[in-house]
Structures are given as structure tokens and as C-alpha cells.
């Protein structure tokens, strides 16, 4: 187990040699200009005798100038992790020969199967995987399970398994055909995730109001050296080329969307811990476990409106619409300012009146501490109060 006390996600570059259709950043394959030097980075990392895990992502990190040399410098004292498309064979060979696996947390290799097929690059991917695996590195090959990929996923898993490459499904986080994912995955895809329960915490949670160590022991760095509190909170803490002031302790999350590792850094009360477990179970197809977890949430906090709502979603799955409506109404009564509960009531009424399941289904709530979203709480904590929503 790696021994570090601080963690950084370094978005090294927007440049990438792939052009994946679902990527959320516009990427080019131009030369990277003004890279951060190893000297500048180490001057920051070595302050206060901290031990860092530097998560190197992008873009494609292996495009970075003198990337292997940079990794060698960092790992003299600290640790690294890498998100990569595993396509740059020359650099990967050099990395495998130069860097100690004991200094690398993991290599997160994205399959990007359709893009790789266009380039006839699947054999190179398999070869590069085995070069690193044979050298002793921990490699996780992730397959973003976009809803459009459901039909081909089993065949892809079988193919790569035959070539000694295990595949880990990763939830798609976004909107497809008007549906929000991963909440609206089909039962078939949820069954796929049953064998990969850790995928359930990849949900995009709303941790507003929950104490979080981001900005203290977890930060994000941009290509120009700007330090943000975290990937979801773009509060600037400084720049690595000048001065950086980290938070002295945990502080409440002040945003509505945590797209990354917040679940590892938040201070949850018992109700919230069970709520996270309920979401994880739901997304991995374990409905009974999800129901139990949400009930436990309500035992600790009877007004946890997100848990009430999510129990309603589970009731819809078993066609218990009367019970589902009562739960949605209860959630709406507790926190009427949260529009999802009213939207779910309206959608459920449509299902009942038309006696058929429409393309849209009632949606989960990902709000971990709904009491922190009330206008009263926002006013008391000096946060902006959203405009009233029309019914």
C-alpha cells in the first residue's frame, strides 16, 4: 500500500492523439507548449515534507515533453498514477524499462474501442498492456459503458479476455437520448455492474454542505499550473509558478456536482454513508440492498428527501405506483425547492393515466445532504440563493 498524505489530479494537457466522440474536452494533437518543468513541480511537492500521489491525466499524458524523465523525477520521493489511452508504444516501452512499479499507484487505461478500431490499433493496445503488466504494473482497463455500446460489450469482453486483458466497465456519466446516466441504465447493464460493485461509487454526487478535504489534501492542477480546490470546485488556490495556499482543514463543499473523487474525501454522517451505499447498490443492480440502505438512511434522518425519492424510484421498478407516489410526495413536502421530486410526481401521474411506461422514468436524487440546499441554509452560510422554480 502506498504511503502518501496528499493527492493531486494534474490535468497535464488538453492535447490528445485520439478524437473520441463522447469526450468532454476539445482535443488537438499539436505540440505541447510551455510545459511545467520537473524542477517547478518538485519545488511545490516537496514543501512541508508531504508525500504526494500525482494523478497524471489529460488529454494524453504520454504526449507530454520528456514524460518518462518527469515521472522518474517525481517518483524519487512521491507516487504517480496515469490515465492513458495506451497507444504510444515507444514511450510506453521506455516507461516500463525506467519506472519502478512500486512507485505507481495504477495505470488507468481507457479502451476507447471504436476510436481504436478506426486506427487498427487493437493489437498495439494488447501488446502495450502486456509490456506493462509483465513489468509488474497494476493496469485497469476501463470500458465506458455508453448506452449505445450495450449490445457489443459482451463480445468485446470475451475478445480481450481471450488475449489476457481483463475489462472493467465504467459508468457513462451524462445525457443520452434525453435520459440521465448512470441512473437510467437498463436492467441488463445493471447486471453487468453487479460483478463490479466499485463502479457504483462513480456516480456524480452532490455533496453541497458536506465537509470535504479537497483543497487541503486533494487538489487539481491545470496545464498552466493553476491550482483548483478540486475538479468540481474551481476556486483558485494559487499557481504553482507563484504561490499556492492550501486550506488548513476540511471545509464544506460549495458546489452541486462532484465529478471525481469527492467520495474519498468527504466527512459523512451515518445517514449519508448509508445513502452512498444505496446509490452504489442501485447502480449495480442490487435493488434489495439499495432499498435496505435507503431505509437505514431514513432511520438516521427521517427527512432525508433524497432517500425518500430514491425509495420511490425503487417502488416504480416493481410497479408499486401508489407507494412510489406517496414517497415522491413526502420528499416534495420536506424539500419543495428541489424540483426533481415534483417532476417525478408529474411523470408518475403520466405513467398511471396512460397505463404504459413512457421513454422517461422517475430519476434518482444524488443529493447527499438535501438539508444543505434549502434557501435558509444557503442564506445562513452566505451562499447564493437560486431563483424560485416555477411549478
Steps between C-alpha positions, in 0.01 A plus 500: 500500500635840401579738784394855406306775676406729211362441153490706181320454172725663243319580178828515311375590154191532284694337216413148394571275203146355519176674404235309695145613421387502865801685641404810699814698403585630151840342433771567244820312424721807478835541670469572872633846580625639832508172692547511876857402583589224741687757710192722539274206580738349755551834671127499572469130587795504739369786714410405856645150453171368360475175307289539187313277260501686166221379273612585147216544254401708201475478200763235458782522759748301291502789249655727765859609423756279679215315667696197616780719635239706687351184651846388608560830680162494677534140616829563675286603799134497397255274317317526170192364330429535128184524288598403145366360175806270491569574133852649496709183486846657500436706812327209674799273440732765641271548801491127575880480494559816706234538770459274803151346532528555877473875437189478281155473658341377180479558128144572396480399135195611303396255230315746271414202282336680207782753465756220524327296230514798263877504542547121483672543837356213703807272460727782623273556800519133598878498458546817705278362774716190534824699490386690808332206672805279453715775651285490816273802457136497613289577195126559498347490153173690511218477252261797510162328477323755288137391448573457129771243583276261692458250216868461418639504855482120565684421176768760575554359849532147359747612232734682736473227761622253238805723458568524873358849550229531770241773446335713769175676405481866589167684527420759238423829675289730288183527291413272208171518309356723771585263787750567777757229562605295690161525679302380197701196401298198392474194723740322264773758552440509874556124500837560335597731786393240758840336452672838541345656814769770526353654185204614708698776669582652160168684525510879469392593854389834640695550824399862561534585869702188588847559647764397247879485505531616140713811492692363797622149418352469150533758220487537124767667288439640152748493208615857579567418867179647643388312811127444553342367816386191307364401157149616594586817693708742296588719796858608424753426774794645309742406224794265521721763333424750775327430830252233608308511827322176587207487740606431858226241558180357358242755383141458375452411136356803320402352163217278376702252297796285602632339180796320647642376831299694759353184648851421630541835677161595647407463867167317489259452788338154538193591294718625216723195512198276455373727222824456305469123549144516368609678183783252450265206539239650268750564221635146522159337477465403867153645558437319830830625642423850373159494669658387827763775482245775431285373789805523724553856378146585608548337840780750566330792322126467442500819289771391258296589194748344255460161669120538493513583130730210422277258689226627268714421195549146633124466554446601136726217390258252658194688364390600850395839373275594791785453748741678266271802479472521879878498528547767231234715669670458837836602351337802334333601827831490687698694238262665249784710354656189341327465164577133435242376747218695335624390157488138612143545627394647165673223307346233720153646447560472125597135539188427705257688274634356175557154649829461318862571574619815315855545365589694816500345847504662847856593586721451802612791712876517550484771770683361803396770750172650372459713812806700385319608182216691667480878453525538877824303516648681200415837654646402836825390337528799268444306178304615196132410515357362172201672341166341597400222262161509332267211569 
